[in-house]
Amino acid sequence: MAAERLAGVAAAPLRIRSSPLERARETADIISATLQQQGNVAPVSVDERLIEAGSWKEGLPRRFAPRAVLRRLLEPQARARQEALPAVARRLREAVMDAIQRPDAVEPALVSHQVPIWLARLVFEHGFPGPETPLRVRVWPWLSFREACSYGSITTLDLVDGELVGARYWAPT
């Protein structure tokens, strides 16, 4: 549904960049295949900066397993691998800015994951998390960010000279 939505609203050909994770690459390929029918897409490329935020929860079973969660939570090496939210925000802002600063007439479409998408929008709406930023924005974006970000959704950032002038959200129903 997201691919059909993009096919209907893309004003210019799209250049799709994807997270290297399999589910994001599969999504990018579906979007590309749908848009190729219109001749409205450039080849998909992978951008490492679009990857999911590193978390101590990586590798845990999908179903809730209290012992595994507690063991991982108490493991210092797992917590040390936790990626700081400002670092995620910084790399997403760089990925977005690189994508929009191309001289061609192709619009970027970036395929990423929930937390990085939330953080990218927060960065463009509120700036980088810093000491002056409310704690809830610096620590847990989902506590301050009221906008949804569901599976297969599209968040559109309208930027002029790197400044956010509008944002839109669409989710499949």
N, C-alpha and C positions, 0 to 999 in steps of 0.2 A: 504494500500500500504506500509506503514511503517513496519507493521508486516511481510509482505512478504519479504521486503528488509532485515530486521533483520534475518529472517529465512535463507535467501540466503548467508549472510555474517558472521553469528555467527560461530566462530571457536570452541567455547566451549559452554557448556550449559549456559544459561543466568539466572541470579537471578534478578528479576524485583522488583524495589522499586518505589513506586508511591507517589505523593502528595496525601493528604487526600481529596482533592476536587473531586467532582463527575466526572467531565469530564476527569480528569487525571486517576482516577481509572478505568473508562470505557475504556480508551485507553490502560491501562496496561492489563486489562482483555482480550481485543481483541488480543494484542500481545501474551499474554500467551496462549490463545486458539489456535492461529495459530502455535506457536512453540510446543505446546503439541502434535500435530500431528506427529512431528518428535522426540518426547521424549527429546526435547532440552531445557527444561525450569524448573526452580525451582518455587515453589509457589510465588505468588505476595505478597509483604508486603508493608505496609504504612510507610512512613518516614515523620514525621511532618515538617522536615526542608526543604522539597521540595515544600512546599506550595507557592502560589503566593505572591508577595510582598504586604504588607499591604498598602492601599491607601485610601485617603480621598474620592475617587470616588466609593468605595464599596457601593452597594445598590442603585445606581442611575439607572434610566431606560436605557435600551439598546439604544433606539432612543434618539437623541439629544433633551434635554429638558432644554432650557436656564435658566428658573427660578429655577429649581431644582439644576442645576449645580452651579449657582451663590449663592443660599442659602447654599449649602454644602460647597462651597469654602470659604464663610465668616464665617462658623461655627467653632469656635476655637477647640471644642472637636474632630471634624472630622480631622482637620489638626494635632492635637496631636496624632492621631492614625496612622499617616503616618510613615511607617517603613523606617528608614534611609538606604540608599543604601549600606553603608559599613556593616551594620548589616545583610542585605540580602546576600551580598557577603560572609561574614564570615560563615554564616550558610550553604550556598551552598558548600563552600570549605570543611567544616567539613563533610557534607553528602557525597561528592565525595571521600574524603580521607578515610572515614569509609568504603565505598563500595569497594574500591580497596585494602584495607588492610586485606582482609579475606584470610586465608591460603588455602582455597579450590581452585579447578581448575575451578571455575565458574566465568564467566565474569558478571560484573554488567551492568544493563540497568536501568537508572533512568528516570522516567517520571515526568516532571515538567511543568513549564509555561514559556512564552516568556521572561519576565524580569529576572527571576532567571537564566534562561539558558544563556542569554546575560552576566549577571554578573559573572556567574561561568567561562565562557570563558575569560572574561576580567581579572578576578583574576588570572587565570593560565597564561595568556599571559603577563600581566603587573604588577602583584602583587596587594596587597591590596590598595584600594584608601587611600591615605594619603596626607599630605601637599605638598609633592614633586610630586604627580601625577597631570597631567594637570586637570584643573577645569572641563573640559567637561567630563572626565572619572569619576571624583568624583561625579558629580551632575547628569548628564543625559547620561546614557550609549549609548542611541540611537543616540546621537550627535557625538560620537566618533567611534562607532562600525559600520563598514561598512558591516559586514557579515549579511546575512538574518537569520531570525528565524521565519519561517512561520508555520502555523498549520500543524501538522502531520509530521514535519520535524525531521531529526536526526542529532544531532551535536555529533561528536565523538572526545573525547579528548584522545590522546595517551600520557600516563604518564609513566615516569620511575623515581622511587624513589620520587614521588610527583612533579616532574618537567615536564612541558609540552614539548614534543618533536615533536608534530604534532597535527593538528586538521583537521577534515574533516566535510563537510556539505552535506546533501542530503535532497531534498525536493520532495514531490510527484508532478507529472506533470499532 
